[in-house]
Amino acid sequence: MIRYKIKELYDWKNRKNRKPLILQGARQVGKTWLMKAFAQEAFAKHLYINFEDNAILRQLFVKDFDIQRILFDIYMATGTQVDSDTLLIFDEIQEAPRGVTALKYFYESIPQQPVMAAGSLLGIATHEHDSFPVGKVDFVSLYPLSFYEFLEAMGKGRFVEALRQGRWEQLNSFAPQLEDLLRQYYYVGGMPEVVKTFAEEQDLQAVRRLQLGILDSYDRDFSKHAPLPEVPRIRMVWQSVSGQLAKENKKFIYGLLKEGARAKSFELAIEWLRDAGLVYKVNRTKKGQMPLSAYEDFSAFKIYLLDVGLLSAMNDLTPQALLNGNSIFTDYKGALTEQYVLQQLRLAHRNIYYWSADNSRGEVDFLVQHDNRVVPIEVKAEDNLQSKSLRYFVEANPALHGIRFSMAPYREQSWMTNYPLYSVETVMQ
């Protein structure tokens, strides 16, 4: 499996002022696999410690933060002596009391020692009794596989190469195949175990079983990590996301959680899910001017899941309905397509917004700051090329040039460029 994030890990390794690295991401996005693959590629030696299944080392940091004592205890427990040529990997670090805090002392005591740590954001972001080592660690965020990584896993890396080169005319000949692969991605998504199973077995029933298992594990984690009073509200928000995205107006509505629901009662639950990496929150911006954050409207937002395949699973969409273009799911394809585009944007853009008119009669799906300019983005699930809201927005902001992603081929106009949906990573990175 190819993960493009490995380049950032090499950048970290070669950094002059290298700090311990926290690889952050939601559970089951492939953090362990990536750390081990990187260790085997980039280091002569490495030592992997999983605190979840090692009861002795789980208490490694309880006594004190004396790094020499810690390294000796590691040697006694594992038989491996750690030196500056050894990549030290701490997995499930949230299971070790004071483990996250200990990273600060590695940096201050032996900065030459390469240290990587990972754990579920459900644990790290909500870990009690730990002082977070602000300014003493580096971060890399890992997400589900992108569509291009999915293509690589499916043995279609040649398409990725052509897409990155923007070979639009040649790609037009392969558009039906790329569109089929994109619809497969809508169903399978980017969770590594799911993609690996699909690539090897082509079994969509096995895909769905794995997805439902992941969703069940997240539900169990709510009770394990979240404050007990918040668990029911977290579940209500989590279970409502798919329905919120199915609406024509995808703005999050508290009243759909339960009658009379108010923001004050659910804000903490939403932020908890966001901190855990399970949802993405996209706030409205009132203007298309830089910086977009200056015009942010915190009271209006949309919520997306971490993975389009999990969104399909939550809605129990059948392979036949999705892959064969069943008209019953035409409207919901819009939700899946918007979810897909958001995921690809998230790879390169930390802050993503949307715009809607004050009278709610017009909406631009996404706005980002890209190459030092504001880019308004419209998403179309099929090849319907009506773009009234995008055109209105660009005409009201003549310095901007719009982008539309649809199933139609590449086409450039004076105010907007249409790109095929399967090319989002090329256009926006």
DOTORNU-854628 format. One record per residue (C-alpha): residue in three letters; x, y negated, z. Coordinates in steps of 0.05 Angstrom, whole numbers. Layout:
N
<site residuo="ALA" X="X" Y="Y" Z="Z"/>
...
***
This chain:
429
<site residuo="MET" X="0" Y="0" Z="0"/>
<site residuo="ILE" X="25" Y="-70" Z="-17"/>
<site residuo="ARG" X="13" Y="-127" Z="32"/>
<site residuo="TYR" X="35" Y="-196" Z="8"/>
<site residuo="LYS" X="44" Y="-220" Z="79"/>
<site residuo="ILE" X="109" Y="-181" Z="83"/>
<site residuo="LYS" X="143" Y="-240" Z="48"/>
<site residuo="GLU" X="126" Y="-284" Z="108"/>
<site residuo="LEU" X="158" Y="-232" Z="153"/>
<site residuo="TYR" X="222" Y="-236" Z="112"/>
<site residuo="ASP" X="219" Y="-312" Z="117"/>
<site residuo="TRP" X="214" Y="-304" Z="193"/>
<site residuo="LYS" X="273" Y="-256" Z="196"/>
<site residuo="ASN" X="318" Y="-304" Z="157"/>
<site residuo="ARG" X="297" Y="-365" Z="198"/>
<site residuo="LYS" X="355" Y="-399" Z="234"/>
<site residuo="ASN" X="315" Y="-416" Z="296"/>
<site residuo="ARG" X="276" Y="-351" Z="298"/>
<site residuo="LYS" X="227" Y="-340" Z="355"/>
<site residuo="PRO" X="190" Y="-277" Z="376"/>
<site residuo="LEU" X="135" Y="-266" Z="325"/>
<site residuo="ILE" X="62" Y="-252" Z="341"/>
<site residuo="LEU" X="26" Y="-219" Z="283"/>
<site residuo="GLN" X="-45" Y="-239" Z="295"/>
<site residuo="GLY" X="-109" Y="-213" Z="265"/>
<site residuo="ALA" X="-173" Y="-177" Z="280"/>
<site residuo="ARG" X="-172" Y="-103" Z="299"/>
<site residuo="GLN" X="-159" Y="-54" Z="242"/>
<site residuo="VAL" X="-133" Y="-104" Z="190"/>
<site residuo="GLY" X="-67" Y="-66" Z="185"/>
<site residuo="LYS" X="-20" Y="-100" Z="235"/>
<site residuo="THR" X="13" Y="-36" Z="259"/>
<site residuo="TRP" X="24" Y="-10" Z="188"/>
<site residuo="LEU" X="54" Y="-76" Z="165"/>
<site residuo="MET" X="102" Y="-82" Z="224"/>
<site residuo="LYS" X="128" Y="-11" Z="214"/>
<site residuo="ALA" X="135" Y="-18" Z="139"/>
<site residuo="PHE" X="173" Y="-83" Z="149"/>
<site residuo="ALA" X="218" Y="-53" Z="202"/>
<site residuo="GLN" X="237" Y="5" Z="156"/>
<site residuo="GLU" X="251" Y="-42" Z="98"/>
<site residuo="ALA" X="286" Y="-100" Z="132"/>
<site residuo="PHE" X="324" Y="-71" Z="192"/>
<site residuo="ALA" X="375" Y="-16" Z="202"/>
<site residuo="LYS" X="343" Y="2" Z="269"/>
<site residuo="HIS" X="276" Y="-11" Z="302"/>
<site residuo="LEU" X="240" Y="11" Z="365"/>
<site residuo="TYR" X="164" Y="15" Z="366"/>
<site residuo="ILE" X="127" Y="12" Z="432"/>
<site residuo="ASN" X="52" Y="18" Z="437"/>
<site residuo="PHE" X="29" Y="-5" Z="505"/>
<site residuo="GLU" X="-39" Y="27" Z="496"/>
<site residuo="ASP" X="-12" Y="98" Z="498"/>
<site residuo="ASN" X="49" Y="89" Z="542"/>
<site residuo="ALA" X="28" Y="83" Z="615"/>
<site residuo="ILE" X="100" Y="76" Z="641"/>
<site residuo="LEU" X="121" Y="19" Z="596"/>
<site residuo="ARG" X="53" Y="-14" Z="605"/>
<site residuo="GLN" X="80" Y="-40" Z="672"/>
<site residuo="LEU" X="145" Y="-65" Z="640"/>
<site residuo="PHE" X="134" Y="-139" Z="655"/>
<site residuo="VAL" X="98" Y="-135" Z="722"/>
<site residuo="LYS" X="159" Y="-140" Z="767"/>
<site residuo="ASP" X="195" Y="-199" Z="735"/>
<site residuo="PHE" X="218" Y="-228" Z="668"/>
<site residuo="ASP" X="292" Y="-208" Z="675"/>
<site residuo="ILE" X="306" Y="-189" Z="603"/>
<site residuo="GLN" X="366" Y="-146" Z="618"/>
<site residuo="ARG" X="326" Y="-106" Z="668"/>
<site residuo="ILE" X="270" Y="-100" Z="617"/>
<site residuo="LEU" X="317" Y="-75" Z="563"/>
<site residuo="PHE" X="347" Y="-24" Z="611"/>
<site residuo="ASP" X="278" Y="1" Z="630"/>
<site residuo="ILE" X="262" Y="9" Z="556"/>
<site residuo="TYR" X="326" Y="49" Z="547"/>
<site residuo="MET" X="309" Y="94" Z="606"/>
<site residuo="ALA" X="238" Y="106" Z="580"/>
<site residuo="THR" X="255" Y="116" Z="507"/>
<site residuo="GLY" X="328" Y="136" Z="503"/>
<site residuo="THR" X="341" Y="79" Z="454"/>
<site residuo="GLN" X="389" Y="23" Z="467"/>
<site residuo="VAL" X="364" Y="-43" Z="439"/>
<site residuo="ASP" X="414" Y="-92" Z="410"/>
<site residuo="SER" X="411" Y="-152" Z="364"/>
<site residuo="ASP" X="407" Y="-107" Z="303"/>
<site residuo="THR" X="345" Y="-72" Z="329"/>
<site residuo="LEU" X="276" Y="-98" Z="314"/>
<site residuo="LEU" X="236" Y="-91" Z="378"/>
<site residuo="ILE" X="162" Y="-81" Z="364"/>
<site residuo="PHE" X="110" Y="-89" Z="419"/>
<site residuo="ASP" X="42" Y="-64" Z="395"/>
<site residuo="GLU" X="-24" Y="-73" Z="432"/>
<site residuo="ILE" X="13" Y="-124" Z="475"/>
<site residuo="GLN" X="-51" Y="-146" Z="508"/>
<site residuo="GLU" X="-52" Y="-80" Z="545"/>
<site residuo="ALA" X="13" Y="-97" Z="582"/>
<site residuo="PRO" X="1" Y="-145" Z="640"/>
<site residuo="ARG" X="41" Y="-209" Z="629"/>
<site residuo="GLY" X="65" Y="-181" Z="562"/>
<site residuo="VAL" X="48" Y="-242" Z="521"/>
<site residuo="THR" X="82" Y="-288" Z="572"/>
<site residuo="ALA" X="145" Y="-245" Z="569"/>
<site residuo="LEU" X="157" Y="-265" Z="497"/>
<site residuo="LYS" X="178" Y="-334" Z="522"/>
<site residuo="TYR" X="235" Y="-304" Z="563"/>
<site residuo="PHE" X="260" Y="-263" Z="504"/>
<site residuo="TYR" X="267" Y="-328" Z="465"/>
<site residuo="GLU" X="300" Y="-366" Z="522"/>
<site residuo="SER" X="347" Y="-310" Z="545"/>
<site residuo="ILE" X="367" Y="-273" Z="481"/>
<site residuo="PRO" X="343" Y="-313" Z="421"/>
<site residuo="GLN" X="385" Y="-269" Z="375"/>
<site residuo="GLN" X="340" Y="-209" Z="391"/>
<site residuo="PRO" X="287" Y="-198" Z="337"/>
<site residuo="VAL" X="220" Y="-185" Z="371"/>
<site residuo="MET" X="152" Y="-174" Z="340"/>
<site residuo="ALA" X="87" Y="-166" Z="377"/>
<site residuo="ALA" X="16" Y="-151" Z="356"/>
<site residuo="GLY" X="-51" Y="-136" Z="387"/>
<site residuo="SER" X="-124" Y="-145" Z="376"/>
<site residuo="LEU" X="-144" Y="-217" Z="377"/>
<site residuo="LEU" X="-202" Y="-192" Z="419"/>
<site residuo="GLY" X="-150" Y="-179" Z="472"/>
<site residuo="ILE" X="-98" Y="-233" Z="461"/>
<site residuo="ALA" X="-145" Y="-292" Z="453"/>
<site residuo="THR" X="-184" Y="-273" Z="515"/>
<site residuo="HIS" X="-129" Y="-243" Z="558"/>
<site residuo="GLU" X="-134" Y="-263" Z="630"/>
<site residuo="HIS" X="-77" Y="-277" Z="678"/>
<site residuo="ASP" X="-27" Y="-291" Z="622"/>
<site residuo="SER" X="7" Y="-358" Z="609"/>
<site residuo="PHE" X="11" Y="-366" Z="534"/>
<site residuo="PRO" X="83" Y="-383" Z="510"/>
<site residuo="VAL" X="66" Y="-447" Z="473"/>
<site residuo="GLY" X="124" Y="-469" Z="428"/>
<site residuo="LYS" X="163" Y="-405" Z="444"/>
<site residuo="VAL" X="134" Y="-358" Z="391"/>
<site residuo="ASP" X="122" Y="-358" Z="316"/>
<site residuo="PHE" X="57" Y="-334" Z="285"/>
<site residuo="VAL" X="36" Y="-298" Z="222"/>
<site residuo="SER" X="-39" Y="-285" Z="210"/>
<site residuo="LEU" X="-61" Y="-221" Z="176"/>
<site residuo="TYR" X="-128" Y="-213" Z="142"/>
<site residuo="PRO" X="-163" Y="-156" Z="105"/>
<site residuo="LEU" X="-133" Y="-139" Z="38"/>
<site residuo="SER" X="-145" Y="-192" Z="-15"/>
<site residuo="PHE" X="-175" Y="-174" Z="-82"/>
<site residuo="TYR" X="-106" Y="-174" Z="-114"/>
<site residuo="GLU" X="-80" Y="-127" Z="-60"/>
<site residuo="PHE" X="-141" Y="-83" Z="-73"/>
<site residuo="LEU" X="-122" Y="-82" Z="-147"/>
<site residuo="GLU" X="-51" Y="-61" Z="-128"/>
<site residuo="ALA" X="-78" Y="-5" Z="-84"/>
<site residuo="MET" X="-122" Y="19" Z="-142"/>
<site residuo="GLY" X="-62" Y="23" Z="-188"/>
<site residuo="LYS" X="-82" Y="-39" Z="-227"/>
<site residuo="GLY" X="-22" Y="-83" Z="-212"/>
<site residuo="ARG" X="-15" Y="-100" Z="-286"/>
<site residuo="PHE" X="-79" Y="-141" Z="-280"/>
<site residuo="VAL" X="-51" Y="-179" Z="-221"/>
<site residuo="GLU" X="10" Y="-198" Z="-262"/>
<site residuo="ALA" X="-33" Y="-223" Z="-319"/>
<site residuo="LEU" X="-79" Y="-261" Z="-272"/>
<site residuo="ARG" X="-20" Y="-295" Z="-237"/>
<site residuo="GLN" X="5" Y="-317" Z="-305"/>
<site residuo="GLY" X="-63" Y="-345" Z="-325"/>
<site residuo="ARG" X="-68" Y="-305" Z="-389"/>
<site residuo="TRP" X="-141" Y="-322" Z="-398"/>
<site residuo="GLU" X="-149" Y="-302" Z="-471"/>
<site residuo="GLN" X="-118" Y="-234" Z="-462"/>
<site residuo="LEU" X="-157" Y="-223" Z="-397"/>
<site residuo="ASN" X="-223" Y="-236" Z="-433"/>
<site residuo="SER" X="-215" Y="-169" Z="-467"/>
<site residuo="PHE" X="-211" Y="-134" Z="-399"/>
<site residuo="ALA" X="-265" Y="-175" Z="-365"/>
<site residuo="PRO" X="-316" Y="-117" Z="-360"/>
<site residuo="GLN" X="-264" Y="-74" Z="-325"/>
<site residuo="LEU" X="-243" Y="-130" Z="-278"/>
<site residuo="GLU" X="-316" Y="-146" Z="-262"/>
<site residuo="ASP" X="-328" Y="-73" Z="-244"/>
<site residuo="LEU" X="-267" Y="-74" Z="-199"/>
<site residuo="LEU" X="-292" Y="-137" Z="-166"/>
<site residuo="ARG" X="-360" Y="-106" Z="-152"/>
<site residuo="GLN" X="-323" Y="-46" Z="-122"/>
<site residuo="TYR" X="-286" Y="-94" Z="-77"/>
<site residuo="TYR" X="-353" Y="-125" Z="-55"/>
<site residuo="TYR" X="-373" Y="-56" Z="-31"/>
<site residuo="VAL" X="-306" Y="-29" Z="-5"/>
<site residuo="GLY" X="-277" Y="-94" Z="21"/>
<site residuo="GLY" X="-207" Y="-101" Z="46"/>
<site residuo="MET" X="-200" Y="-62" Z="111"/>
<site residuo="PRO" X="-137" Y="-21" Z="98"/>
<site residuo="GLU" X="-161" Y="48" Z="120"/>
<site residuo="VAL" X="-224" Y="39" Z="78"/>
<site residuo="VAL" X="-185" Y="17" Z="16"/>
<site residuo="LYS" X="-135" Y="74" Z="24"/>
<site residuo="THR" X="-192" Y="125" Z="28"/>
<site residuo="PHE" X="-227" Y="96" Z="-32"/>
<site residuo="ALA" X="-164" Y="93" Z="-74"/>
<site residuo="GLU" X="-148" Y="166" Z="-58"/>
<site residuo="GLU" X="-217" Y="197" Z="-58"/>
<site residuo="GLN" X="-264" Y="151" Z="-96"/>
<site residuo="ASP" X="-317" Y="171" Z="-45"/>
<site residuo="LEU" X="-365" Y="114" Z="-30"/>
<site residuo="GLN" X="-400" Y="154" Z="24"/>
<site residuo="ALA" X="-333" Y="162" Z="61"/>
<site residuo="VAL" X="-323" Y="87" Z="52"/>
<site residuo="ARG" X="-389" Y="72" Z="86"/>
<site residuo="ARG" X="-375" Y="120" Z="144"/>
<site residuo="LEU" X="-309" Y="86" Z="158"/>
<site residuo="GLN" X="-341" Y="16" Z="154"/>
<site residuo="LEU" X="-396" Y="35" Z="202"/>
<site residuo="GLY" X="-343" Y="63" Z="249"/>
<site residuo="ILE" X="-305" Y="-3" Z="247"/>
<site residuo="LEU" X="-369" Y="-41" Z="262"/>
<site residuo="ASP" X="-384" Y="6" Z="321"/>
<site residuo="SER" X="-314" Y="-5" Z="348"/>
<site residuo="TYR" X="-323" Y="-81" Z="346"/>
<site residuo="ASP" X="-388" Y="-74" Z="383"/>
<site residuo="ARG" X="-355" Y="-34" Z="438"/>
<site residuo="ASP" X="-299" Y="-86" Z="442"/>
<site residuo="PHE" X="-350" Y="-140" Z="458"/>
<site residuo="SER" X="-365" Y="-106" Z="524"/>
<site residuo="LYS" X="-292" Y="-92" Z="537"/>
<site residuo="HIS" X="-263" Y="-162" Z="526"/>
<site residuo="ALA" X="-319" Y="-214" Z="528"/>
<site residuo="PRO" X="-346" Y="-246" Z="591"/>
<site residuo="LEU" X="-404" Y="-202" Z="612"/>
<site residuo="PRO" X="-458" Y="-257" Z="610"/>
<site residuo="GLU" X="-438" Y="-274" Z="538"/>
<site residuo="VAL" X="-442" Y="-204" Z="510"/>
<site residuo="PRO" X="-516" Y="-206" Z="491"/>
<site residuo="ARG" X="-508" Y="-274" Z="457"/>
<site residuo="ILE" X="-445" Y="-251" Z="420"/>
<site residuo="ARG" X="-484" Y="-191" Z="394"/>
<site residuo="MET" X="-542" Y="-235" Z="372"/>
<site residuo="VAL" X="-495" Y="-282" Z="333"/>
<site residuo="TRP" X="-456" Y="-224" Z="303"/>
<site residuo="GLN" X="-518" Y="-187" Z="280"/>
<site residuo="SER" X="-549" Y="-250" Z="250"/>
<site residuo="VAL" X="-492" Y="-270" Z="204"/>
<site residuo="SER" X="-514" Y="-227" Z="145"/>
<site residuo="GLY" X="-584" Y="-254" Z="149"/>
<site residuo="GLN" X="-559" Y="-326" Z="154"/>
<site residuo="LEU" X="-518" Y="-316" Z="91"/>
<site residuo="ALA" X="-577" Y="-286" Z="53"/>
<site residuo="LYS" X="-615" Y="-352" Z="57"/>
<site residuo="GLU" X="-613" Y="-399" Z="-1"/>
<site residuo="ASN" X="-588" Y="-453" Z="47"/>
<site residuo="LYS" X="-533" Y="-417" Z="84"/>
<site residuo="LYS" X="-527" Y="-468" Z="140"/>
<site residuo="PHE" X="-527" Y="-431" Z="207"/>
<site residuo="ILE" X="-595" Y="-438" Z="241"/>
<site residuo="TYR" X="-598" Y="-424" Z="316"/>
<site residuo="GLY" X="-673" Y="-413" Z="311"/>
<site residuo="LEU" X="-661" Y="-349" Z="272"/>
<site residuo="LEU" X="-626" Y="-319" Z="332"/>
<site residuo="LYS" X="-689" Y="-324" Z="374"/>
<site residuo="GLU" X="-747" Y="-372" Z="379"/>
<site residuo="GLY" X="-726" Y="-436" Z="413"/>
<site residuo="ALA" X="-652" Y="-421" Z="412"/>
<site residuo="ARG" X="-606" Y="-482" Z="421"/>
<site residuo="ALA" X="-534" Y="-495" Z="405"/>
<site residuo="LYS" X="-514" Y="-503" Z="478"/>
<site residuo="SER" X="-533" Y="-430" Z="492"/>
<site residuo="PHE" X="-494" Y="-400" Z="434"/>
<site residuo="GLU" X="-434" Y="-444" Z="422"/>
<site residuo="LEU" X="-389" Y="-403" Z="467"/>
<site residuo="ALA" X="-410" Y="-338" Z="434"/>
<site residuo="ILE" X="-394" Y="-366" Z="364"/>
<site residuo="GLU" X="-326" Y="-392" Z="386"/>
<site residuo="TRP" X="-310" Y="-325" Z="420"/>
<site residuo="LEU" X="-324" Y="-288" Z="355"/>
<site residuo="ARG" X="-283" Y="-340" Z="317"/>
<site residuo="ASP" X="-224" Y="-334" Z="365"/>
<site residuo="ALA" X="-227" Y="-259" Z="358"/>
<site residuo="GLY" X="-219" Y="-265" Z="282"/>
<site residuo="LEU" X="-286" Y="-232" Z="268"/>
<site residuo="VAL" X="-320" Y="-292" Z="236"/>
<site residuo="TYR" X="-299" Y="-354" Z="198"/>
<site residuo="LYS" X="-334" Y="-420" Z="212"/>
<site residuo="VAL" X="-340" Y="-470" Z="155"/>
<site residuo="ASN" X="-362" Y="-540" Z="177"/>
<site residuo="ARG" X="-397" Y="-591" Z="135"/>
<site residuo="THR" X="-360" Y="-652" Z="112"/>
<site residuo="LYS" X="-398" Y="-716" Z="96"/>
<site residuo="LYS" X="-351" Y="-742" Z="42"/>
<site residuo="GLY" X="-303" Y="-716" Z="-10"/>
<site residuo="GLN" X="-245" Y="-759" Z="11"/>
<site residuo="MET" X="-179" Y="-743" Z="45"/>
<site residuo="PRO" X="-171" Y="-723" Z="98"/>
<site residuo="LEU" X="-234" Y="-681" Z="98"/>
<site residuo="SER" X="-228" Y="-671" Z="173"/>
<site residuo="ALA" X="-242" Y="-745" Z="183"/>
<site residuo="TYR" X="-313" Y="-735" Z="157"/>
<site residuo="GLU" X="-326" Y="-668" Z="191"/>
<site residuo="ASP" X="-397" Y="-656" Z="216"/>
<site residuo="PHE" X="-390" Y="-607" Z="274"/>
<site residuo="SER" X="-465" Y="-598" Z="281"/>
<site residuo="ALA" X="-474" Y="-566" Z="212"/>
<site residuo="PHE" X="-435" Y="-504" Z="192"/>
<site residuo="LYS" X="-437" Y="-437" Z="157"/>
<site residuo="ILE" X="-411" Y="-372" Z="186"/>
<site residuo="TYR" X="-379" Y="-315" Z="147"/>
<site residuo="LEU" X="-353" Y="-247" Z="167"/>
<site residuo="LEU" X="-281" Y="-226" Z="164"/>
<site residuo="ASP" X="-293" Y="-177" Z="107"/>
<site residuo="VAL" X="-340" Y="-172" Z="48"/>
<site residuo="GLY" X="-343" Y="-95" Z="53"/>
<site residuo="LEU" X="-366" Y="-99" Z="125"/>
<site residuo="LEU" X="-419" Y="-149" Z="104"/>
<site residuo="SER" X="-444" Y="-98" Z="53"/>
<site residuo="ALA" X="-445" Y="-45" Z="106"/>
<site residuo="MET" X="-482" Y="-88" Z="156"/>
<site residuo="ASN" X="-537" Y="-97" Z="104"/>
<site residuo="ASP" X="-536" Y="-23" Z="84"/>
<site residuo="LEU" X="-529" Y="-42" Z="11"/>
<site residuo="THR" X="-525" Y="21" Z="-32"/>
<site residuo="PRO" X="-470" Y="31" Z="-83"/>
<site residuo="GLN" X="-523" Y="37" Z="-138"/>
<site residuo="ALA" X="-555" Y="-29" Z="-121"/>
<site residuo="LEU" X="-490" Y="-67" Z="-119"/>
<site residuo="LEU" X="-447" Y="-34" Z="-172"/>
<site residuo="ASN" X="-502" Y="-24" Z="-224"/>
<site residuo="GLY" X="-529" Y="-95" Z="-218"/>
<site residuo="ASN" X="-597" Y="-76" Z="-189"/>
<site residuo="SER" X="-641" Y="-139" Z="-195"/>
<site residuo="ILE" X="-669" Y="-127" Z="-125"/>
<site residuo="PHE" X="-603" Y="-151" Z="-97"/>
<site residuo="THR" X="-592" Y="-210" Z="-144"/>
<site residuo="ASP" X="-601" Y="-261" Z="-88"/>
<site residuo="TYR" X="-557" Y="-223" Z="-40"/>
<site residuo="LYS" X="-502" Y="-219" Z="-90"/>
<site residuo="GLY" X="-495" Y="-294" Z="-80"/>
<site residuo="ALA" X="-480" Y="-282" Z="-7"/>
<site residuo="LEU" X="-429" Y="-228" Z="-23"/>
<site residuo="THR" X="-396" Y="-271" Z="-76"/>
<site residuo="GLU" X="-392" Y="-331" Z="-30"/>
<site residuo="GLN" X="-363" Y="-286" Z="25"/>
<site residuo="TYR" X="-312" Y="-259" Z="-25"/>
<site residuo="VAL" X="-290" Y="-329" Z="-47"/>
<site residuo="LEU" X="-284" Y="-353" Z="24"/>
<site residuo="GLN" X="-238" Y="-295" Z="41"/>
<site residuo="GLN" X="-192" Y="-310" Z="-17"/>
<site residuo="LEU" X="-191" Y="-384" Z="0"/>
<site residuo="ARG" X="-175" Y="-367" Z="73"/>
<site residuo="LEU" X="-109" Y="-335" Z="51"/>
<site residuo="ALA" X="-80" Y="-403" Z="32"/>
<site residuo="HIS" X="-124" Y="-454" Z="66"/>
<site residuo="ARG" X="-132" Y="-460" Z="141"/>
<site residuo="ASN" X="-186" Y="-514" Z="137"/>
<site residuo="ILE" X="-246" Y="-501" Z="91"/>
<site residuo="TYR" X="-308" Y="-544" Z="88"/>
<site residuo="TYR" X="-373" Y="-550" Z="50"/>
<site residuo="TRP" X="-414" Y="-611" Z="30"/>
<site residuo="SER" X="-488" Y="-622" Z="30"/>
<site residuo="ALA" X="-529" Y="-684" Z="15"/>
<site residuo="ASP" X="-563" Y="-718" Z="74"/>
<site residuo="ASN" X="-630" Y="-700" Z="42"/>
<site residuo="SER" X="-607" Y="-627" Z="34"/>
<site residuo="ARG" X="-623" Y="-629" Z="-40"/>
<site residuo="GLY" X="-552" Y="-616" Z="-62"/>
<site residuo="GLU" X="-495" Y="-573" Z="-36"/>
<site residuo="VAL" X="-423" Y="-557" Z="-57"/>
<site residuo="ASP" X="-404" Y="-488" Z="-31"/>
<site residuo="PHE" X="-332" Y="-504" Z="-10"/>
<site residuo="LEU" X="-284" Y="-563" Z="-6"/>
<site residuo="VAL" X="-209" Y="-555" Z="7"/>
<site residuo="GLN" X="-148" Y="-599" Z="4"/>
<site residuo="HIS" X="-104" Y="-568" Z="-49"/>
<site residuo="ASP" X="-40" Y="-597" Z="-79"/>
<site residuo="ASN" X="-53" Y="-661" Z="-41"/>
<site residuo="ARG" X="-122" Y="-672" Z="-70"/>
<site residuo="VAL" X="-194" Y="-653" Z="-52"/>
<site residuo="VAL" X="-222" Y="-596" Z="-94"/>
<site residuo="PRO" X="-297" Y="-584" Z="-94"/>
<site residuo="ILE" X="-314" Y="-511" Z="-109"/>
<site residuo="GLU" X="-379" Y="-480" Z="-133"/>
<site residuo="VAL" X="-392" Y="-405" Z="-131"/>
<site residuo="LYS" X="-437" Y="-368" Z="-179"/>
<site residuo="ALA" X="-451" Y="-294" Z="-172"/>
<site residuo="GLU" X="-464" Y="-282" Z="-246"/>
<site residuo="ASP" X="-454" Y="-323" Z="-309"/>
<site residuo="ASN" X="-508" Y="-376" Z="-294"/>
<site residuo="LEU" X="-471" Y="-440" Z="-310"/>
<site residuo="GLN" X="-519" Y="-492" Z="-282"/>
<site residuo="SER" X="-479" Y="-535" Z="-235"/>
<site residuo="LYS" X="-523" Y="-594" Z="-217"/>
<site residuo="SER" X="-497" Y="-604" Z="-147"/>
<site residuo="LEU" X="-425" Y="-599" Z="-167"/>
<site residuo="ARG" X="-434" Y="-647" Z="-225"/>
<site residuo="TYR" X="-470" Y="-697" Z="-180"/>
<site residuo="PHE" X="-415" Y="-693" Z="-129"/>
<site residuo="VAL" X="-359" Y="-703" Z="-180"/>
<site residuo="GLU" X="-396" Y="-761" Z="-212"/>
<site residuo="ALA" X="-403" Y="-793" Z="-144"/>
<site residuo="ASN" X="-328" Y="-781" Z="-132"/>
<site residuo="PRO" X="-298" Y="-794" Z="-201"/>
<site residuo="ALA" X="-226" Y="-782" Z="-178"/>
<site residuo="LEU" X="-243" Y="-709" Z="-166"/>
<site residuo="HIS" X="-243" Y="-650" Z="-214"/>
<site residuo="GLY" X="-290" Y="-592" Z="-197"/>
<site residuo="ILE" X="-277" Y="-517" Z="-199"/>
<site residuo="ARG" X="-331" Y="-466" Z="-212"/>
<site residuo="PHE" X="-320" Y="-391" Z="-201"/>
<site residuo="SER" X="-368" Y="-347" Z="-240"/>
<site residuo="MET" X="-371" Y="-285" Z="-283"/>
<site residuo="ALA" X="-363" Y="-329" Z="-344"/>
<site residuo="PRO" X="-294" Y="-335" Z="-377"/>
<site residuo="TYR" X="-244" Y="-391" Z="-368"/>
<site residuo="ARG" X="-270" Y="-457" Z="-396"/>
<site residuo="GLU" X="-245" Y="-528" Z="-383"/>
<site residuo="GLN" X="-288" Y="-590" Z="-385"/>
<site residuo="SER" X="-273" Y="-662" Z="-369"/>
<site residuo="TRP" X="-304" Y="-659" Z="-300"/>
<site residuo="MET" X="-299" Y="-586" Z="-282"/>
<site residuo="THR" X="-261" Y="-522" Z="-299"/>
<site residuo="ASN" X="-296" Y="-454" Z="-298"/>
<site residuo="TYR" X="-253" Y="-395" Z="-276"/>
<site residuo="PRO" X="-273" Y="-321" Z="-273"/>
<site residuo="LEU" X="-288" Y="-298" Z="-203"/>
<site residuo="TYR" X="-232" Y="-247" Z="-204"/>
<site residuo="SER" X="-180" Y="-303" Z="-210"/>
<site residuo="VAL" X="-191" Y="-341" Z="-144"/>
<site residuo="GLU" X="-123" Y="-323" Z="-116"/>
<site residuo="THR" X="-88" Y="-350" Z="-178"/>
<site residuo="VAL" X="-125" Y="-415" Z="-179"/>
<site residuo="MET" X="-125" Y="-432" Z="-104"/>
<site residuo="GLN" X="-57" Y="-410" Z="-80"/>
***
